[in-house]
Each structure stands twice: as structure tokens, then as C-alpha cells.
Amino acid sequence: MEKNVGGMDKNIRMGAGAVLLVLGLLVTKSWLLTIIGVVLLATGFLNFCPAYKLIGMNTNK
């Protein structure tokens, strides 16, 4: 699994994922926001995005 998520992209994913996870679990109790938050956090931690792989995008320098 090659890394295709760069530094700035990773930071944005981690921040947005954390916010969506908190909103989904505590504020709105929305399972959809929670799932999206978990996916963003996972792709940030792994530095790999399957959607980027499909379209041939790479933000990792």
C-alpha cells in the first residue's frame, strides 16, 4: 500500500475527521457523520486514500 496522502492533506483529513466524529457521536447522534469521520481519520493515519488510487491522484511529495 503506497502512501498517496501528503502532509497538508493529512492534517485537513485528521481535523475534519475529528470534528465529524465528535459531531456524529455527541451532538447530532448521526451514524453517517460518525462513519465519514472514522473514514477520514483512518485515511489520515494510514496516509492512503483508495479514492485517490482509483483516480490516480497523489498529494504525497
VEXRO-904021 format. One line per 10 residues: number of its first residue (from 1); for each residue x, y, z of C-alpha. Coordinates in Angstrom, 3 decimals, always signed. Layout:
NUM	X/Y/Z  ...
REM end
This chain:
1	+0.000/+0.000/+0.000  +1.803/+3.121/-1.217  +1.311/+6.430/+0.554  -0.725/+8.845/-1.528  -1.850/+11.381/+1.100  +0.558/+14.264/+1.771  +1.157/+16.441/+4.827  -1.386/+19.232/+4.349  -3.989/+16.777/+3.056  -3.373/+14.560/+6.096
11	-3.814/+17.470/+8.521  -7.076/+18.519/+6.886  -8.385/+14.935/+6.950  -7.446/+14.483/+10.609  -9.047/+17.764/+11.676  -12.230/+17.277/+9.669  -12.458/+13.635/+10.761  -12.172/+14.549/+14.435  -14.821/+17.264/+14.124  -17.232/+14.974/+12.249
21	-16.667/+12.153/+14.707  -17.475/+14.385/+17.684  -20.487/+15.877/+15.908  -21.738/+12.445/+14.915  -21.311/+10.865/+18.326  -22.138/+13.651/+20.739  -24.078/+16.431/+19.069  -26.316/+15.095/+16.316  -26.131/+11.366/+17.082  -25.800/+10.774/+13.332
31	-24.278/+7.470/+12.265  -23.462/+8.896/+8.814  -21.303/+11.710/+10.220  -19.610/+9.210/+12.525  -18.742/+6.869/+9.650  -17.406/+9.708/+7.493  -15.319/+10.937/+10.432  -13.859/+7.477/+11.014  -13.013/+7.089/+7.315  -11.270/+10.476/+7.223
41	-9.283/+9.669/+10.369  -8.310/+6.243/+9.013  -7.116/+7.614/+5.682  -5.177/+10.295/+7.534  -3.491/+7.802/+9.860  -2.673/+5.377/+7.049  -1.584/+8.078/+4.562  -3.550/+6.160/+1.949  -6.814/+7.009/+0.215  -8.429/+4.355/-2.004
51	-10.356/+7.040/-3.929  -7.069/+8.788/-4.779  -5.715/+5.459/-6.006  -8.706/+4.985/-8.309  -8.342/+8.391/-9.941  -4.520/+8.347/-9.953  -4.089/+11.288/-7.588  -1.146/+11.631/-5.214  -0.595/+14.526/-2.778  +2.404/+12.887/-1.113
61	+5.674/+14.515/-2.129
REM end
